[in-house]
Amino acid sequence: MDLGIAGRKAIVCASSRGLGRACAKALAEAGCEVVINGRDREQLAATAAELHQATSAKITPVAADVATADGQRALFDACPEPDILVNNNGGPPFRDFRELDRQKMLDGVIANMVVAIELTQKAIDPMVAKKFGRIVNITSGSVKAPIPGLDLSSGARAGLTAFFAGVARSVAAANVTINFLLPGAFATDRFQTYVETTMKRRGVSAGAALAERVAAVPAQRVGDPEEFGAACAFLCSAQAGYITGQNLLIDGGAFPGAF
Ligand SMILES: NC(=O)c1ccc[n+]([C@@H]2O[C@H](COP(=O)([O-])OP(=O)(O)OC[C@H]3O[C@@H](n4cnc5c(N)ncnc54)[C@H](OP(=O)(O)O)[C@@H]3O)[C@@H](O)[C@H]2O)c1
């Protein structure tokens, strides 16, 4: 399927590894020029080289902390008027909510809510003027079904979802869409951290921790990041202009509700 976005310019935040990387790769395969981002300069350079080699697309690495004003400025210096913005960031560590002091709570809300709003503020007006814009926010299945120890993540991301629900409708007539991808369990470094945390907390082996997680997924497996990237690229496609304000769970059927 030709996604109709060849030549479009994309910023994919937090994309040197994991789900962000998979989204950047799928957009590059669709012919986009992609700005990728991460804090570890070496990892980022390696990813940029791999993506360019795999897709021949123009890949621009911007080594920066997306949560900082300087980091956001660097992203927009590299791509002043993106057609596509994928908001992503690292998630907070697993923690009992009793351990969260005020600063940790504020940091979590900044990382998983405020940063996406700030970046969207910077990107959206040129999108509206051009009558094309695709904004995809990577949140989490925990927005719909809580995961113990990730309460801060769930709360901040649910806040982002509600915040953008209204904004999405305000720009829909200009062919600018804002959607959400809600990952379940995907095979990334972050997921590996989850397995290791479970091992330590429960005193079980890595195999047992993984098997326990997979047992809760009707698909009986962990997701492949490339599956996630493909869904992102479709939401960014020309054809997806009538899909906005939606939350797409990609979790192998783990969320048990009909809606
Ligand atoms: N994988 C899953 O199963 C799953 C499930 C639900 C939700 N999620 C959420 O989806 C998002 C992506 O997860 P993932 O599994 O892809 O994580 P990951 O494998 O740990 O990758 C995270 C990526 O984000 C970058 N990053 C982290 N903090 C950053 C910052 N402040 N500025 C710029 N780049 C930053 C990392 O690079 P550097 O470290 O070099 O900066 C890396 O490229 C997270 O918010 C996670 O909580 C994941």
The ligand as a Gaussian input file, in Angstrom:
#p B3LYP/6-31G(d) Opt

LIG

0 1
 N        7.696000      -1.671000      25.265000
 C        6.541000      -1.836000      25.864000
 O        6.109000      -2.976000      26.067000
 C        5.719000      -0.624000      26.297000
 C        4.447000      -0.848000      26.819000
 C        3.683000       0.234000      27.227000
 C        4.203000       1.524000      27.111000
 N        5.431000       1.715000      26.609000
 C        5.919000       3.103000      26.522000
 O        6.328000       3.397000      25.205000
 C        7.419000       4.328000      25.235000
 C        8.583000       3.744000      24.443000
 O        8.955000       2.516000      25.073000
 P       10.108000       1.559000      24.519000
 O        9.740000       0.212000      24.986000
 O       10.357000       1.821000      23.091000
 O       11.356000       2.104000      25.390000
 P       12.928000       1.839000      25.194000
 O       13.163000       0.572000      24.466000
 O       13.497000       2.011000      26.564000
 O       13.404000       3.049000      24.264000
 C       13.262000       4.359000      24.721000
 C       13.819000       5.329000      23.687000
 O       13.554000       6.646000      24.152000
 C       14.781000       7.383000      24.222000
 N       14.638000       8.346000      25.309000
 C       14.322000       8.076000      26.596000
 N       14.259000       9.225000      27.292000
 C       14.527000      10.222000      26.426000
 C       14.638000      11.636000      26.559000
 N       14.430000      12.246000      27.726000
 N       14.915000      12.365000      25.453000
 C       15.120000      11.764000      24.261000
 N       15.058000      10.435000      24.089000
 C       14.772000       9.675000      25.161000
 C       15.842000       6.314000      24.447000
 O       17.134000       6.748000      24.089000
 P       18.161000       7.348000      25.200000
 O       18.024000       6.499000      26.431000
 O       19.497000       7.279000      24.547000
 O       17.719000       8.755000      25.429000
 C       15.323000       5.238000      23.512000
 O       15.638000       5.544000      22.171000
 C        7.756000       4.565000      26.714000
 O        7.141000       5.729000      27.154000
 C        7.147000       3.342000      27.397000
 O        6.806000       3.607000      28.737000
 C        6.215000       0.674000      26.198000

